[in-house]
Amino acid sequence: MSVTIVDYGAGNLRSVANAFYLAGADPVLASDPDEVADAERVVLPGVGAFDDCVSALHRQELWAAIKQHIDSGKLFLGICVGYQALFEKSEEF
């Protein structure tokens, strides 16, 4: 089973990839919006501040791909700030 992990330049990519690997999955890191939109399963890991995460996703055109993936009904897992990024705003700062 392949799991696409969104690489937007931040986040705990290696620990998430290792966890999926140990669980028997085939983790794939992706920073290309088309790869993310077309993936069967997407994981958005997050570490750090809400604004930094959301800004990086928009700057790299990954946000639209994540939204397209979610809207298609495919599996999505947001971890920490990766889940919070789905909201319209944060009261973090």
N, C-alpha and C positions, 0 to 999 in steps of 0.2 A: 504494500500500500504506500503510495507516494503522498507526501505532505509537503506543500510549498510554504516555506517560511519567508515572510517579507523582510528583505534587507534594505532598510532605508538609511543606513549609516549609523544607527544607534540600536540599542536594545541588547538583550542577552541572547544573541543568536546561537552561540556555541553551546550553551547549557540547554537551550530548548532543542536544538538539533540532536544533541547527545541523548536527551530524554526520549525523544521519538525513536531514535535509533535503537536504544535499549528496549523499547516497547515493541520492537519488531517492524517499525515503519521505515520507509526510505525517505529521509528528509532532504529537501532540495532548497537551497537558498536562491531567492529570485529578487532582482532589483529592476527587472523589466516589466512595465505595466501590462503588456500583452500576456506574459507568462502568468502573472497574478490573476488577471481577469479570466483566463482560460483554465486555470487549475481546478482540480476536483475538490481539494481541501486546502484551505489557506489558514495560516497562523500568523497573527501580528503580535510579536513580542514587544514589550515596552519597558524601558527603564528611563527615569528622568522626568522632565517636566512636560505637561500636557501641550503647551504652546510649541515647544521645540519639536515634539513628535508630529503634531499636526502640520506645522510649517514644513518640515522635511518631507512628509508625505505629499503635500501639495506641490512643493518645489520640484520633486522628482516625478510628478504626474502619477503617483501611485494611489492617491486617494480615490480618484475616479475609477480606477481598476478594482480597488477593494469594494467600493460601492456597487459596481457592476456585478462583481462576484456574489456579494451578499444578496442583491436584488434577484439574482438568478435562482436563489434557493439552495445553492451549494453550501457545503459545510464550512463554517468559519469559527475560529477561536481567537479571541483577543485576550492577551495576558497583561495584566496590570494596566499601564498607560495605553497599551494596545487595545484594550477594551474601552477605556475611558475616551479614546479618540473617536469613538462612534457617536459621542454626544456632541451637541451643538456648541457648548461652552463649558468652561470649568471655573470654579471659584478658587482655584489653587493659589492664585496670586492676587 
